Amino acid sequence: MIPKIDSDIGISVYTTKYPGCGGKIKVRNEDFKVFEVLSQKTLDSISQEGFAIYKLKKSGIDTNHALEIIFRKFGVHLKALGLKDSSAVTEQFVCSLGQNKSIPNYADGKISLERIGFLKKPLSAKDMIGNKFVITVTDPERDFSDFTEFDRIFNFYGYQRFGSKRPVTHLIGKALVQRRFDDAITLLLSFTSEYDSEENTKMRKFMSDQSNYSEALKILPHKMDLERIALQEMLKHKDPQKAFQKIPLSIRRLFVDAYQSFIFNLTLGKAFEYGEELFLPQEGDVCYGKNANLGKYEMDPNQQLAIPLVGHSYFKKTRFDLHISKILQDEQVNPKDFFFKEMQEISTEGGFRTVSILCTNFSTEKNTVNFTLQRGSFATMVMREIMKPTDPLKAGF
């Protein structure tokens, strides 16, 4: 039985036969630890001049807000390679965007920043191999040391991509792609979810009436910073497109990416149910090679099957176009819609994503599981197959 929250974000299948151990994750932040892994080549190139690189450790705060604290303290913008959850203990690498500009080491109750050297170029995605995870399951119903199917897990986009307790990011993204800017603002402000808190739901219902915008701005919780921006702009201009353009670029891109992710999740499920072979590439398939190079399948065991990500340059010539075209028809969306003349900075050309998760160094000890994932894969999707939770959000996902 697939939980409703899974269906809400396009996940329709399990791929392992394991019955599930149940239990909860993230009961404490210490139960979910994440460590970014940089390539050895990048580590060996750290020197004494160039762009400063730091190790950022945090707990109980997400990456964006941690970097915001650092900016307010030192007036310096730092770039992160990925966003890390607030309900976790995380260690990641960030860098300055200006040469030979460095800030002091810093620590408070939630974050610590330590400079480890300099690089000739700012950090980029290619410098990061993946993430190592150490995850503790609280009160499992059975021992999970016999879970061995870690090589048969789909590379679904996880709950975090869609907003977790308020799975709305892909809905906002769809509204943007369809140029329904009014609906996008309405969803941002007032979409309610059965999984969200009573306090948040009450606030969002209040914001569903535009006549309440002025009053809502006075009582809006501090954590609703995006909503504050939207309300201020709507009161000033009454133009939803202008209001969206005031939202930070990374967040605007996230909305469009979330809708792209939703289509990918749907595609994986449809292809699996159709009977496509998804763990072994076939002749003519597009694959990622050992060094993350994209190309046609060459009977190389190191290659991983990839599925297109829909964007304005969507590549139709794969066996998955049958499923993707049907999904786009049902969604009433065209690949060309992912190019925005109105906001070209949030356009996305698409690309490819591996079908299955490359999970290495997998081991278990008592109620704790350790593994390493390639960049962009979600640990929650591994834990979903191990735990098979009946209510993922109550189980800490």
C-alpha positions in Angstrom: 0.0 0.0 0.0 1.5 3.3 -1.1 1.0 6.2 1.4 -1.0 9.1 0.1 1.9 11.6 0.6 3.9 9.4 -1.8 1.2 9.6 -4.4 1.0 13.4 -3.9 4.6 13.7 -5.1 4.4 11.2 -7.9 5.8 8.1 -6.2 3.7 5.1 -6.9 5.8 2.0 -6.3 8.2 0.1 -4.1 11.0 -1.7 -5.9 12.3 -4.0 -3.1 10.6 -7.1 -1.7 11.7 -6.3 1.9 8.6 -6.2 4.2 9.8 -3.1 6.1 11.0 -2.6 9.6 8.8 0.3 10.6 10.0 2.7 13.3 10.9 6.4 13.1 13.8 8.5 11.9 14.9 12.1 13.0 13.5 11.7 16.5 16.6 13.7 17.4 18.7 15.7 15.0 21.6 13.4 16.0 19.7 10.5 14.5 20.2 11.8 10.9 23.8 12.7 10.1 25.0 13.8 6.7 28.6 14.4 5.5 29.4 15.8 2.1 32.2 14.0 0.3 34.5 16.0 -2.0 36.6 14.4 -4.7 40.2 13.6 -3.8 41.3 15.8 -6.7 39.5 18.8 -5.2 40.9 18.1 -1.7 44.4 17.8 -3.1 44.1 21.2 -4.8 43.3 23.2 -1.6 46.0 25.8 -1.3 46.7 29.1 0.5 45.2 31.6 -2.0 42.2 32.0 -4.2 38.6 31.4 -3.2 38.2 30.6 0.5 36.6 27.2 1.3 34.9 26.4 4.6 33.5 23.4 6.4 30.0 24.3 7.6 28.6 22.2 10.4 25.0 22.7 11.6 22.1 21.2 13.5 18.5 22.3 13.7 18.7 24.8 10.8 18.6 24.5 7.0 21.5 25.6 4.8 19.8 28.8 3.4 19.1 30.2 6.9 22.6 29.2 8.1 24.2 31.1 5.2 21.8 34.0 5.9 23.1 34.2 9.5 26.7 34.3 8.2 25.9 37.0 5.7 24.2 39.2 8.4 27.3 38.7 10.7 30.1 39.2 8.1 28.4 40.7 5.0 29.8 38.0 2.8 27.7 35.6 0.6 28.9 32.0 0.6 28.0 29.4 -1.9 26.8 25.9 -0.9 26.9 22.8 -3.2 23.6 21.5 -1.8 20.8 22.3 0.6 20.9 20.3 3.8 17.8 19.6 6.0 17.2 21.4 9.3 16.2 18.2 11.2 19.7 16.7 11.0 23.3 17.1 12.0 25.1 18.0 8.7 28.6 18.8 7.5 29.1 20.5 4.1 31.5 22.6 2.2 30.8 26.3 1.3 33.0 28.8 -0.5 33.4 32.6 -1.0 32.6 34.1 -4.4 35.4 36.6 -4.3 39.1 35.9 -4.5 41.3 36.1 -1.4 38.2 37.3 0.7 38.1 35.4 3.9 36.0 35.6 7.1 36.9 34.4 10.6 35.9 31.0 11.9 32.5 31.3 13.6 30.3 29.3 15.9 27.0 29.7 17.7 24.5 27.2 19.1 23.4 25.9 15.7 26.2 26.4 13.2 30.0 26.4 13.1 32.2 27.6 10.2 35.8 26.6 9.8 38.1 27.7 7.0 40.1 24.9 5.5 41.9 26.7 2.8 41.5 28.1 -0.7 40.8 26.9 -4.2 41.7 28.5 -7.6 38.0 28.3 -8.6 34.8 28.5 -6.6 33.4 25.1 -5.6 31.0 23.6 -8.2 28.9 20.4 -8.4 31.7 18.5 -10.1 33.8 18.8 -7.0 31.3 16.8 -4.9 31.1 13.0 -5.2 28.1 12.6 -2.9 27.0 12.3 0.7 27.7 9.9 3.5 24.8 9.1 5.8 24.5 7.7 9.3 20.9 7.2 10.2 19.4 5.7 13.4 15.9 4.1 13.3 14.0 4.5 16.6 11.7 1.7 17.7 11.9 -0.5 14.6 9.4 -3.4 14.6 12.0 -5.8 13.3 15.7 -6.1 12.8 16.8 -4.7 9.4 20.3 -6.1 9.3 19.0 -8.6 6.6 18.1 -5.8 4.1 20.3 -6.4 1.1 18.4 -4.8 -1.8 20.2 -1.4 -1.6 21.1 -1.8 -5.3 17.4 -2.0 -6.4 16.1 1.4 -5.3 14.6 3.9 -7.6 16.2 7.4 -7.7 12.9 9.1 -6.8 13.1 12.8 -5.7 12.2 12.7 -2.0 9.8 14.5 0.2 12.1 17.4 0.9 12.0 18.5 -2.8 8.3 19.0 -2.6 7.9 20.7 0.8 7.5 17.6 3.1 4.6 18.5 5.4 3.3 21.0 2.8 3.9 19.3 -0.6 3.3 22.4 -2.7 6.5 23.3 -4.5 5.7 21.3 -7.6 2.2 22.7 -7.7 3.6 26.3 -7.7 6.1 25.2 -10.3 3.3 23.8 -12.6 1.4 27.1 -12.2 4.5 29.0 -13.2 5.1 26.7 -16.2 1.5 27.3 -17.3 1.9 31.0 -16.7 -0.8 31.0 -14.0 1.0 33.6 -11.9 -2.1 34.4 -9.9 -2.5 30.7 -8.9 1.2 30.5 -8.1 1.0 33.3 -5.6 -2.3 31.9 -4.1 -0.6 28.5 -3.7 2.5 30.0 -2.1 0.4 31.9 0.4 -2.6 29.8 1.1 -2.2 26.2 0.0 -3.1 24.0 3.0 -2.1 20.4 3.7 -3.5 17.8 5.9 0.1 17.1 7.1 0.8 20.7 8.2 0.3 22.2 11.7 -3.0 23.6 12.9 -1.3 27.0 13.4 0.1 27.2 9.9 -3.1 26.0 8.4 -5.1 28.7 10.2 -2.7 31.4 8.9 -2.9 30.1 5.4 -6.7 30.1 5.4 -6.5 33.7 6.6 -4.3 34.6 3.6 -6.7 32.9 1.1 -8.7 36.2 1.2 -6.8 39.0 -0.5 -8.6 41.6 1.7 -6.7 40.1 4.6 -3.2 40.7 3.1 -2.5 43.9 5.1 -3.5 42.3 8.4 -1.7 39.1 7.6 1.6 41.0 7.0 1.4 42.2 10.6 0.9 38.8 12.2 2.9 36.6 9.8 5.3 34.3 11.7 9.0 35.1 11.1 9.7 31.7 9.5 7.3 32.6 6.6 9.9 34.9 5.0 8.9 34.1 1.4 5.3 34.7 2.1 6.2 38.1 3.6 8.0 39.1 0.4 4.9 38.0 -1.7 2.5 39.9 0.6 4.5 43.1 0.5 4.8 43.1 -3.3 1.1 42.2 -3.8 0.1 45.1 -1.6 2.5 47.4 -3.4 1.8 46.4 -7.1 -1.1 43.9 -7.1 1.0 42.1 -9.8 1.7 38.4 -9.1 4.4 38.2 -11.7 6.3 41.1 -10.2 5.7 39.6 -6.7 7.4 36.4 -7.8 10.4 38.2 -9.3 11.2 39.5 -5.8 11.5 36.0 -4.4 15.1 34.8 -4.3 16.2 33.3 -7.6 17.3 30.0 -6.0 13.8 29.5 -4.6 12.1 30.5 -7.9 14.2 27.9 -9.7 13.4 25.4 -7.0 9.7 25.6 -7.8 10.3 24.9 -11.5 12.7 22.1 -10.6 10.2 20.6 -8.2 7.6 20.3 -11.0 10.3 18.8 -13.3 11.0 16.3 -10.4 7.3 15.5 -10.1 7.2 14.5 -13.8 10.3 12.4 -13.3 8.8 10.5 -10.4 5.6 9.9 -12.4 7.7 8.6 -15.3 9.6 6.1 -13.2 6.4 4.7 -11.8 4.7 4.5 -15.1 7.7 2.8 -16.8 7.9 0.3 -13.9 4.2 -0.6 -14.1 4.5 -0.9 -17.9 7.1 -3.5 -17.4 10.2 -1.7 -18.6 13.6 -3.1 -17.6 14.9 -0.4 -15.4 17.9 -1.8 -13.6 19.8 -3.1 -16.7 20.4 -0.7 -19.6 19.5 -1.8 -23.1 20.9 -1.0 -26.5 20.0 2.6 -27.5 19.6 3.7 -23.9 21.1 6.9 -22.6 23.4 6.2 -19.6 25.8 7.9 -17.2 29.3 6.4 -17.2 31.8 5.9 -14.4 33.0 9.5 -14.6 29.5 11.0 -14.8 29.8 11.3 -18.6 26.5 11.0 -20.5 26.3 8.8 -23.6 24.7 5.8 -25.3 24.9 2.4 -23.6 28.1 0.5 -24.6 27.6 -2.7 -22.6 29.8 -1.2 -19.8 28.8 -2.6 -16.4 29.7 0.8 -14.9 27.0 2.6 -16.9 23.8 3.6 -15.2 20.5 3.9 -17.1 19.2 7.5 -17.3 15.7 9.0 -17.9 15.2 12.5 -19.4 14.3 15.4 -17.2 11.7 17.5 -19.1 12.8 21.0 -20.0 12.6 23.2 -23.1 15.3 21.1 -24.8 13.7 17.8 -23.9 15.3 14.8 -25.6 12.5 12.6 -27.0 14.5 9.8 -28.6 14.4 7.3 -25.7 12.1 4.4 -24.9 10.6 6.6 -22.1 9.0 9.2 -24.4 5.9 6.9 -24.5 5.4 7.5 -20.8 6.6 11.1 -20.6 4.5 12.3 -23.6 1.4 10.8 -21.9 2.2 12.5 -18.6 2.7 15.9 -20.3 -0.6 15.5 -22.2 -2.4 14.7 -18.9 -0.7 17.6 -17.2 -1.5 19.9 -20.2 2.1 21.0 -20.4 4.6 21.3 -23.3 8.4 21.0 -23.0 8.7 24.5 -24.6 6.7 25.9 -21.6 9.9 25.5 -19.5 11.4 28.4 -21.3 10.2 31.7 -19.7 10.4 34.8 -21.8 9.0 36.6 -18.8 11.7 35.3 -16.4 14.4 33.7 -18.5 16.5 33.2 -15.4 14.2 30.4 -14.2 14.1 28.6 -17.6 15.3 25.0 -17.6 16.5 23.1 -20.6 16.1 19.7 -18.9 18.7 16.9 -18.8 18.9 13.4 -17.5 18.8 11.6 -14.1 19.8 8.1 -13.2 17.0 5.6 -12.7 18.4 3.8 -9.7 20.3 5.0 -6.6 24.0 4.2 -6.5 24.3 3.2 -2.9 27.7 2.2 -1.7 29.5 1.4 1.6 26.2 0.0 2.9 26.2 -1.5 6.4 24.0 -1.8 9.5 24.8 -1.9 13.2 22.1 -2.4 15.8 19.4 0.2 14.8 21.8 2.4 12.7 22.4 2.2 8.9 25.4 3.7 7.1 25.7 4.3 3.4 27.1 6.7 0.7 25.0 8.1 -2.1 25.9 9.9 -5.3 25.2 13.6 -5.5 21.5 14.4 -5.9 20.0 11.2 -4.5 17.8 11.2 -1.4 18.6 9.1 1.7 14.9 9.2 2.6 14.3 7.1 -0.5 16.7 4.4 0.8 15.0 4.5 4.2 11.6 4.4 2.6 12.4 1.0 1.1 14.0 -0.2 4.4 11.2 1.0 6.7 8.1 0.9 4.4 6.4 3.5 6.6 2.5 3.6 6.6 2.7 7.3 7.4 6.1 8.7 6.2 5.7 12.1 7.8 4.8 10.7 11.3 7.8 8.4 10.8 10.1 11.4 10.5 10.4 11.7 6.7 
